[in-house]
Amino acid sequence: MFCYQCQETAKNAGCTVKGMCGKPEETANLQDLLIFVLRGIAVYGEKLKELGSPDRSNDDFVLQGLFATITNANWDDARFEGMVQEALERRDALKAKFLETYAAKQGQKFTDALPDAATWSGPVSSFADKAKTVGIQATEDEDVRSLREFLIIGLKGVAAYAEHAAVLGFRRPEIDDFMLEALASTTKDLSVDEMIGLVMKTGEIAVTTMALLDEANTTTYGHPEITEVNIGVGHRPGILISGHDLKDMEELLKQTEGTGIDVYTHGEMLPANYYPAFKKYDHFVGNYGGSWWHQNAEFESFNGPILLTTNCLVPLKKSNTYLDRLYTTGVVGYDGATHIAERPEGGTKDFSGIIAQAKECSPPTELETGSIVGGFAHHQVTALADKVVEAVKSGAIKRFVVMAGCDGRQKSREYYTDVAANLPQDTVILTAGCAKYRYNKLDLGDIGGIPRVLDAGQCNDSYSLAVIALKLKEIFELDDINDLPVSYDIAWYEQKAVAVLLALLFLGVKGIRLGPTLPAFLSPNVAKVVIEKFDLKPVGTVQDDIAAMMAGQ
């Protein structure tokens, strides 16, 4: 195996024996093979579009296939084998359609050479050997490999957001078209400029996708509101739900209503507490625990069943006893966990099994008491615009620091807690994503009633931070977004964060600090281009970075 798609990759170079995330070599190789066959689907999809006969029958599968390979989403080899088999079947059906369409339109058979991804086939017994030949290192040139993987990793993040929107019935054909264009491009010999152009276009598509997801979520569930979220526990049995899928959240709340079971969010699902549509449920108690990497201890102490709707799922330790209480759904998979099937067309998922088990469980063990405040998405902050602008004009707020992104296990991530704790009292932190768990329970106070931590939601809500920045640019009549009193100190971990980073770069944001390390998938030459063009920089010491940000550097 070779994998360097997440920030924790071994020695910031690449995992070669077992993923730092816990991913076994066999699983990593099957994921590589799935991406390989998706490239084949893309080749024929792109060719059919060129012939004026686009085929949209594989759009959902491509999104889900990319999403399934995101860090900490799916650990089930049998599921990946099934997805590779289905991908081969879909690719070959698309191939037959292309050959027929080509012959009908061109009056002759198609005889051009095709990449291996578009032609290889084999039984399940051949998957392991084939997978070893199609991984990341199959591309020999370091810079070509870097640009291709930058593209694929960004695509995975975009696919996750697009899939969430699609579940709610919101799609944009240009997103699906770009997925095919980008995947197919990795089978071609392109110039460096062409490859860089595709990476940057991924940022543009990421903005489009996050805007679409924002529209899907707010149209369906209302605009997030400033909300005080309980972090204590009740006295009834509970179900803990993690991930990002709000439709799963909705259906679980409906099916548990009146059952005597409470529902709690964990990690990535915290922002569900901010949506008006969910506040009508009295049994929606609040949030339990912290970010994703604490789950081995927190899932254990929760005592009731846990539902994972998307990543991040951490492998169980030998001391953990909650496997029989662990449920997965959507793209998530884990050997030994109960998987809840997709909803039938026009229907809902069946959560009766998890509900029945919850009734037999003890209430959660209390971890903490009190509350945290969130819900500062762009609609809510825009409503407070006059107050914010006045605070800036009066000097009460000197600077905004965007500390969005991911959390992780490394001790070096204490940097973000220390930055938040030591920022001057006239600064406001804008956040979205699990990075917030590093400081959202600190007592940082407020500025004239404006909390010093404005939590917009989850990583997909990073779109709100861009909207807020663009709105401030308009209000202050500035020509350049970089002239705002805003600094960016971003923590990244996985592929959705890469999509957000590309979105920010597309919007023209410069001077972003990124940590705890710069991505391993950036070769020295590619890193040099990104650093020079966008002034991307690694994080330094807490004191030096705070001083530089306050000076607008």
C-alpha positions in Angstrom: 0.0 0.0 0.0 0.9 3.6 -0.3 -1.4 6.3 1.0 -0.7 10.0 1.9 -4.2 11.5 1.6 -4.5 12.6 5.2 -2.4 14.9 7.4 -1.4 12.1 9.8 0.3 10.0 7.2 3.4 8.3 8.5 6.4 10.7 8.8 4.5 13.2 6.7 5.6 11.1 3.7 3.2 8.1 3.3 1.8 5.0 5.0 3.2 1.9 3.5 2.4 -1.0 5.9 -0.8 0.1 7.7 -2.5 3.5 7.7 -2.0 5.8 10.7 -5.8 5.9 10.6 -5.8 2.2 11.2 -6.5 1.2 7.5 -5.1 -2.2 6.7 -3.1 -2.7 3.5 -5.8 -4.9 1.9 -8.4 -2.2 2.4 -6.1 0.5 1.1 -5.4 -1.5 -2.1 -9.1 -2.2 -2.7 -9.8 1.5 -2.5 -7.0 2.2 -5.0 -8.6 -0.4 -7.3 -12.1 1.2 -7.0 -10.6 4.6 -7.9 -8.9 2.9 -10.9 -12.2 1.5 -12.2 -14.0 4.8 -11.6 -11.4 6.3 -13.9 -12.6 3.8 -16.6 -16.2 4.8 -16.1 -15.1 8.4 -16.5 -13.3 7.7 -19.8 -16.5 6.4 -21.4 -18.7 9.0 -19.7 -16.5 11.8 -21.1 -16.5 10.3 -24.6 -20.3 9.9 -24.6 -20.6 13.6 -23.7 -18.2 14.5 -26.5 -20.5 12.6 -28.9 -23.5 14.7 -27.6 -25.0 11.7 -25.8 -24.2 12.2 -22.1 -25.1 9.4 -19.7 -26.1 10.3 -16.2 -26.8 6.8 -14.9 -23.5 6.5 -13.0 -23.4 10.0 -11.4 -24.6 8.8 -7.9 -22.2 5.7 -8.0 -19.2 7.9 -8.9 -19.9 10.2 -6.0 -20.4 7.4 -3.5 -17.4 5.5 -4.8 -15.1 8.5 -4.2 -16.8 9.2 -0.9 -16.3 5.7 0.4 -12.5 6.0 0.0 -12.3 9.1 2.3 -10.2 8.6 5.4 -12.1 6.8 8.2 -15.3 6.2 6.2 -15.4 2.5 5.2 -13.3 -0.3 6.6 -15.3 -3.2 5.1 -13.3 -5.1 2.5 -16.4 -7.1 1.3 -18.2 -3.8 0.6 -15.3 -2.6 -1.4 -15.1 -5.8 -3.4 -18.8 -5.4 -4.2 -18.3 -1.8 -5.2 -15.4 -2.8 -7.6 -17.6 -5.5 -9.1 -20.4 -3.1 -9.6 -18.0 -0.5 -11.0 -16.8 -3.0 -13.6 -20.3 -3.9 -14.6 -21.3 -0.2 -14.9 -18.1 0.5 -16.9 -18.7 -2.3 -19.3 -22.3 -1.3 -19.9 -21.2 2.3 -20.5 -18.5 0.9 -22.9 -21.1 -0.9 -24.9 -23.2 2.2 -25.1 -20.3 4.3 -26.2 -19.2 1.8 -28.9 -22.7 1.6 -30.3 -23.2 5.4 -30.2 -19.8 6.0 -31.8 -20.5 3.6 -34.6 -23.9 5.1 -35.3 -22.6 8.7 -35.3 -19.2 8.2 -37.0 -20.2 5.4 -39.4 -17.3 3.2 -38.3 -16.1 1.2 -35.4 -14.0 2.9 -32.6 -10.4 1.6 -32.9 -8.4 4.1 -30.8 -6.3 2.9 -27.9 -7.9 3.1 -24.5 -6.3 3.3 -21.0 -6.0 0.2 -18.9 -8.7 1.6 -16.5 -11.2 1.4 -19.4 -10.4 -2.2 -20.5 -9.1 -4.3 -17.6 -11.4 -6.8 -16.1 -11.1 -9.8 -13.7 -12.8 -11.9 -11.0 -12.7 -11.0 -7.3 -9.8 -13.4 -6.9 -7.7 -11.1 -9.1 -8.5 -7.9 -7.3 -5.6 -8.1 -4.8 -2.9 -8.6 -7.4 -4.3 -5.9 -9.8 -4.7 -3.4 -7.0 -1.0 -3.5 -6.3 -0.3 -2.3 -9.8 -2.7 0.7 -10.0 -2.0 2.6 -6.8 -0.6 6.1 -6.3 3.0 5.1 -7.1 2.0 3.6 -10.5 2.6 7.2 -11.7 6.4 7.4 -11.8 7.0 11.1 -12.3 6.8 12.8 -8.8 5.2 16.0 -10.0 2.7 14.4 -12.2 1.8 12.0 -9.3 1.5 15.0 -7.0 -0.8 16.9 -9.3 -3.0 13.9 -10.0 -3.3 13.0 -6.4 -4.0 16.7 -5.4 -6.9 16.5 -7.9 -8.2 13.1 -6.8 -8.0 14.0 -3.1 -9.9 17.3 -3.8 -12.5 15.3 -5.8 -13.1 13.0 -2.9 -14.0 16.0 -0.7 -16.2 17.6 -3.3 -17.9 14.2 -3.9 -18.8 14.0 -0.2 -20.5 17.4 -0.3 -22.2 16.6 -3.6 -23.5 13.3 -2.2 -25.0 15.0 0.8 -26.8 17.5 -1.4 -28.0 14.7 -3.8 -29.6 12.8 -0.9 -31.8 15.9 -0.4 -32.6 16.1 -4.1 -30.2 18.9 -5.1 -27.9 18.4 -8.0 -25.9 20.5 -10.5 -24.9 18.7 -13.7 -21.7 20.7 -14.0 -20.5 19.1 -10.7 -21.1 15.5 -12.1 -19.6 16.5 -15.4 -16.4 17.7 -13.8 -16.1 14.5 -11.8 -15.9 12.6 -15.0 -13.6 15.2 -16.7 -11.2 15.2 -13.7 -11.1 11.4 -13.2 -10.6 10.8 -16.9 -7.8 13.4 -17.0 -5.6 11.2 -14.8 -5.5 8.6 -17.5 -4.0 11.2 -20.0 -0.6 12.7 -20.5 -1.3 16.3 -19.8 1.0 19.3 -19.5 1.8 20.7 -16.1 -0.3 23.8 -16.8 -3.3 21.7 -17.8 -3.0 19.6 -14.6 -2.7 22.7 -12.4 -5.7 24.2 -14.2 -7.8 21.1 -13.3 -6.7 21.3 -9.7 -7.7 25.0 -9.5 -11.0 24.2 -11.3 -11.6 21.7 -8.4 -11.6 24.7 -6.2 -14.2 26.4 -8.3 -16.4 23.3 -8.3 -15.9 23.0 -4.6 -17.4 26.5 -4.2 -20.3 25.5 -6.4 -20.9 22.3 -4.5 -20.7 23.8 -1.0 -23.2 26.5 -2.2 -25.5 23.8 -3.4 -25.2 21.9 -0.2 -25.9 25.0 1.8 -29.0 25.6 -0.4 -30.1 21.9 0.1 -29.7 22.0 3.9 -31.3 25.5 4.5 -34.1 24.9 2.1 -35.0 21.6 3.7 -34.3 22.4 7.4 -34.1 26.2 7.7 -31.2 28.5 8.3 -29.0 27.7 11.3 -29.8 29.8 14.3 -27.7 30.9 17.3 -28.2 28.0 19.7 -27.1 27.0 23.1 -26.4 23.3 22.9 -26.6 21.1 26.0 -23.5 19.0 26.6 -24.8 17.1 29.6 -27.0 14.0 29.6 -30.5 13.0 30.5 -31.8 10.0 32.5 -33.2 8.0 29.5 -31.6 5.6 27.1 -30.1 7.3 24.1 -28.9 6.9 20.5 -25.7 8.7 19.5 -25.5 9.9 15.8 -22.3 11.1 14.2 -21.4 12.1 10.6 -22.8 14.8 8.3 -26.0 13.3 6.8 -28.9 15.5 7.9 -31.5 13.4 6.2 -30.5 10.4 8.4 -30.8 12.8 11.4 -34.3 13.8 10.4 -35.5 10.2 9.8 -33.9 9.0 13.1 -35.6 11.8 15.1 -39.0 11.1 13.5 -38.7 7.3 14.2 -37.6 7.8 17.8 -40.3 10.3 18.7 -42.5 9.0 21.5 -40.3 6.0 22.1 -38.7 7.1 25.4 -35.3 7.3 23.7 -33.2 10.5 23.6 -31.0 11.4 20.6 -27.6 13.0 20.9 -25.1 14.2 18.3 -21.4 13.5 18.3 -18.5 15.1 16.5 -19.4 16.1 13.0 -23.2 16.0 13.7 -23.0 18.8 16.2 -24.4 21.5 13.8 -27.7 19.6 13.5 -28.5 21.3 16.8 -28.6 24.6 15.1 -31.3 23.8 12.5 -34.9 25.0 13.2 -36.4 21.8 11.8 -34.8 19.7 14.5 -35.6 21.9 17.4 -39.2 20.7 17.6 -38.1 17.3 18.8 -38.1 17.3 22.7 -36.1 14.1 22.7 -33.2 15.7 20.8 -31.1 16.3 23.9 -27.8 17.9 22.7 -24.2 16.9 22.0 -22.2 14.2 23.7 -18.4 14.3 23.8 -15.9 15.9 21.5 -14.4 15.4 18.1 -14.1 12.1 16.2 -10.8 10.9 17.6 -12.2 10.6 21.1 -14.8 8.1 20.1 -13.2 4.9 21.4 -13.7 6.2 25.0 -16.9 8.2 24.3 -18.7 5.5 22.4 -17.9 3.1 25.2 -19.3 5.4 27.9 -22.4 6.3 25.9 -23.8 2.9 26.8 -26.4 3.0 23.9 -26.2 2.3 20.2 -24.2 4.6 17.9 -25.1 5.5 14.3 -22.3 6.5 11.9 -23.7 8.3 8.8 -20.4 9.3 7.3 -16.8 9.5 8.3 -15.0 9.6 10.7 -15.1 6.1 12.1 -12.1 5.0 14.2 -11.3 1.3 14.5 -12.2 -0.2 17.8 -9.5 -1.0 20.3 -9.3 -4.5 21.9 -10.6 -3.1 25.1 -13.8 -1.6 23.4 -17.0 -3.5 23.9 -19.4 -1.4 21.7 -19.2 -3.3 18.4 -22.6 -4.9 18.9 -23.9 -1.3 19.5 -22.3 0.1 16.4 -24.4 0.8 13.3 -23.3 2.1 9.9 -25.3 3.5 7.0 -24.6 5.1 3.6 -21.0 4.8 2.5 -19.8 3.8 5.9 -18.8 0.2 6.6 -17.1 -1.7 9.4 -16.7 -5.5 9.7 -18.9 -6.7 12.5 -21.1 -3.6 12.7 -24.7 -3.7 11.7 -25.3 -1.9 8.4 -28.6 -0.1 7.8 -29.6 -0.3 4.2 -30.4 2.5 1.9 -33.9 4.0 1.8 -36.1 2.6 -0.9 -37.2 5.1 -3.5 -39.7 7.4 -2.0 -39.3 5.8 1.4 -37.1 6.1 4.5 -34.4 4.1 6.2 -35.5 1.6 8.7 -34.0 2.4 12.1 -36.3 0.0 14.1 -33.3 -2.3 15.0 -31.2 0.4 16.5 -34.3 1.8 18.4 -35.1 -1.6 19.8 -31.6 -2.1 21.1 -31.6 1.4 22.6 -34.6 0.6 24.7 -32.6 -2.1 26.4 -29.5 0.0 27.2 -28.5 2.1 30.2 -28.6 6.0 29.9 -25.3 7.6 28.8 -22.5 8.1 31.4 -22.2 11.8 32.0 -18.9 13.3 30.7 -19.5 17.0 31.4 -22.2 19.5 32.0 -23.1 22.9 30.7 -23.5 24.2 27.1 -21.7 25.5 24.1 -23.0 28.1 21.6 -23.1 27.7 17.8 -25.2 28.5 14.8 -23.3 31.4 13.3 -23.7 30.5 9.6 -23.8 33.2 7.0 -27.5 34.0 7.3 -27.2 34.5 11.0 -24.0 36.5 10.9 -25.5 38.7 8.1 -28.4 39.5 10.4 -25.8 40.7 12.9 -23.8 42.6 10.2 -24.6 46.1 11.6 -23.3 45.1 15.0 -20.2 43.4 13.6 -19.4 46.4 11.3 -19.8 48.9 14.1 -17.5 46.8 16.3 -14.9 46.8 13.6 -15.2 50.6 12.9 -15.0 51.4 16.6 -11.9 49.3 17.0 -13.6 46.9 19.4 -12.8 44.1 16.9 -9.3 44.4 15.5 -9.1 41.2 13.6 -11.0 38.0 12.6 -9.1 34.8 12.6 -10.5 31.9 10.6 -9.6 28.7 12.5 -11.7 26.2 10.5 -10.9 22.7 9.4 -10.3 19.4 11.2 -9.2 18.0 14.5 -6.8 15.1 15.0 -4.8 13.0 17.4 -1.4 14.6 17.1 0.0 16.5 20.1 1.0 19.2 17.7 -2.7 20.1 17.3 -2.5 21.7 20.7 -1.2 24.6 18.8 -4.7 25.6 17.8 -5.9 25.5 21.4 -3.0 27.7 22.4 -3.6 30.2 19.6 -7.2 30.5 20.5 -6.4 31.0 24.2 -3.7 33.6 23.5 -5.3 35.7 20.8 -5.8 39.3 21.9 -9.2 40.1 23.4 -10.1 42.2 20.4 -10.1 39.3 18.0 -13.0 37.1 16.9 -12.5 33.4 15.8 -14.5 32.2 12.8 -14.7 28.4 12.7 -16.3 25.5 11.0 -15.4 21.8 11.2 -14.0 19.6 14.0 -11.1 22.1 14.6 -13.6 23.9 16.9 -13.3 21.1 19.5 -9.9 22.4 20.3 -11.3 25.6 21.7 -15.1 25.8 21.7 -15.3 25.0 25.4 -12.8 27.6 26.4 -14.2 30.6 28.2 -13.1 33.3 25.7 -15.9 35.8 26.4 -17.4 38.2 24.0 -17.0 41.6 22.4 -20.0 43.8 23.0 -22.3 40.7 23.0 -20.6 39.1 20.0 -19.0 35.8 21.1 -15.3 35.5 20.4 -15.9 32.1 18.8 -18.4 32.2 16.0 -19.1 28.6 15.0 -20.7 28.3 11.5 -21.0 24.5 11.7 -19.3 21.6 10.1 -16.6 21.5 7.4 -19.2 21.7 4.7 -20.4 25.0 6.4 -17.0 26.5 5.6 -18.9 28.0 2.7 -20.5 30.3 5.2 -17.1 31.7 6.2 -16.4 32.5 2.6 -19.8 34.2 2.3 -19.2 36.2 5.5 -15.8 37.4 4.2 -17.3 38.4 0.8 -20.1 40.2 2.5 -17.6 42.2 4.7 -15.6 43.0 1.6 -18.8 44.4 0.1 -19.7 46.4 3.2 -16.3 47.9 3.6 -16.1 48.6 -0.2 -12.8 46.8 -0.6 -11.4 45.7 -4.0 -9.6 42.7 -2.7 -10.8 40.0 -0.1 -7.2 40.0 1.2 -7.6 43.7 2.4 -10.1 42.5 5.1 -8.9 42.3 8.7 -9.1 38.5 8.4 -6.3 36.0 8.8 -6.6 32.2 8.1 -5.1 29.7 10.4 -6.5 26.4 9.1 -6.1 22.9 10.5 -6.5 20.1 8.0 -6.8 16.3 8.3 -8.6 14.7 5.4 -10.0 15.2 1.9 -13.0 17.5 2.6 -10.5 19.9 4.1 -8.5 19.8 0.9 -11.6 20.7 -1.1 -12.2 23.6 1.3 -8.6 24.8 0.8 -9.0 24.7 -2.9 -12.2 26.6 -2.7 -10.4 29.4 -0.7 -7.6 29.5 -3.2 -10.1 29.8 -6.0 -11.7 32.7 -4.2 -8.4 34.4 -4.2 -7.5 34.1 -0.5 -3.8 34.4 0.1 -1.6 34.0 3.1 -3.3 31.0 4.6 -1.5 29.2 7.4 -2.0 25.5 7.1 -1.1 22.9 9.6 0.0 21.0 11.6 2.0 20.2 8.4 1.7 20.9 4.8 0.3 18.0 2.8 2.6 15.2 2.0 1.0 14.8 -1.5 2.6 18.1 -2.5 5.9 17.4 -4.2 8.6 20.0 -3.6 8.0 21.5 -7.1 4.2 21.6 -6.7 4.5 23.0 -3.2 6.8 25.7 -4.5 4.1 26.8 -7.1 1.3 26.9 -4.5 3.4 28.7 -1.9 4.6 31.3 -4.4 1.2 31.9 -6.1 -1.0 31.9 -2.9 1.5 32.6 -0.1 0.5 29.4 1.5 2.6 28.8 4.6 3.1 26.2 7.3 2.1 27.1 10.9 5.0 28.3 13.1 5.1 29.0 16.8 2.0 30.2 18.6 3.6 33.5 19.6 5.1 34.3 16.2 1.9 33.4 14.3 -0.3 35.5 16.5 2.1 38.5 16.1 2.1 38.0 12.4 -1.6 37.7 12.0 -2.3 40.7 14.1 0.1 42.6 11.8 -1.9 41.4 8.8 0.8 39.1 7.7 
